[in-house]
Amino acid sequence: MRISCERRPAWAMCVLLAAAISCNRSTPGPSTRDAGQHTLAITHVTVIDMTGAPPKPAMTVVVSGGRITAVGRSDSLSPPAGAVLVDGTGKYVIPGLWDMHVHSGFDRYERSIVLPLDIANGVTGVRDMWGDCSGPCADKDTIYNPLHGPTAEMVHRWEREIAAGTLLGPRIVAGSNLLDGPHPFWAGSAAIHDTAEARAAVRDAQRRGADFIKVYSGLSREAYLAIADEAKRRGIPFAGHVPQAVSLEDAADAGQLSMEHLIKMPEACSSRPAAVARLTERNAAHPPTSPSEGAAQIRAEVTLLNESFSLAACAPLLARFVHDGTWQVPTLTVLRGLYCGQDYACTHDPRREYVARADTAWWQARDRRLAPVFTAADKRTAKTYFQHEIQIVGAMHRAGVGVLAGTDVSNPWVYWGSSLHDELAMFVDAGFTPLAALQAATIEPARFLHATDTLGTLAPGKVADLVVLDADPLADIHNTQRISAIVVRGQLVDSTARQRLLDSARSAAQSM
Ligand SMILES: [Zn+2]
């Protein structure tokens, strides 16, 4: 993937700095054994290092000071004296996983529910897509509002505590406030009216420590291009939604580093682009006056897109993404959530126990609003549409487009930590090998972050973020869910400690 120097993300530096701080906690928390001070050795384990090399059985991985210090055959590499030993017989070890599209909660939610669930599910890195919510978000410690992100100050505090080892959590790459048009979709976003405000918003976000600029759907073309230009000048990447007013081609050429949710991709993969454009324009010119009218408009659009679906139609666009180095974060998990709220299996997922009731309440409220206008036929249409989205992800992968695993967690029917494993399984449904799916959550995020020297693979010198699995994830991607232990910044979270993390997160969710 070609990414020019001026687009080298500022966040590469953050990740490297965070990685350089060894795990030196002096008072281990109740739920982990501190291996940061000591040395840890996982013995007789099969190593899947994510470089694409074949799995290496009967290996020993030595961890010290938050880093992997040695990897070698168990019959020749003896664990250092005094090392904490983890018997990896029959087990598999992979680098820690990244969820490249999350939305953090407010401080108490994050500490008691989100961070423990990330770690318990092997998620040792996250990219927060709304890392600095302003206005209403300032009250988030006291007023429950699941729809708003944290402030930059909160995120930075978590990062400092996590790096110091006083808080157990993943590495965090955090975006700016949402830069949206004059009438933002979400309260607390920055409302950008013109190019001067666009440029000022980029400068402000960088001053407030954002790792990247988050662009949103309502930006005008002029404001968007001003953001792109200002971000390029200042060496900070921009990523997010491709605005309605901007084509995917222009966004790729403008240097948008990642595009989320396959926005406009079904339209791009249509053999009848003129008919799609006419219908979208007509619907946009006639805002619906009732839920049933809105449903009828969406029904017409989705039906046309389903009937005209063609991967050949979007092949040139995919080549453009490859040329421009534009990454895609499909977030299939949240896209499925858009319709699966009408499915019993979805609404009765046992993982609801790990979500605060206030959250599941708004998820259900949304689906109750949809239910009267969402017919059985609509459900079939929506499932076909989703199958096409999966096929688009497969086509992107075959074309060589960089695809990253991300969930959009905090949205309906998406779960902290565990949904990332669903995303990986859907990548395999899309045609990825299990290895390629795992790479989309390990080495590919490391490449995206310009941090392959420390992250993403399992080798001496890399950070000690590891997941030990009870079964082979290359034989069945669902085996990523069979987690035996996690190592995060060199700290061992064994199966007992992991269960404690899950239990405490569940009881916190139940009581919130
Ligand atoms: Zn999102």
Boltz pocket constraint, residues with backbone or C-beta under 6 A from the ligand:
constraints:
  - pocket:
      binder: B
      contacts: [[A, 101], [A, 102], [A, 103], [A, 129], [A, 408]]
      max_distance: 6.0
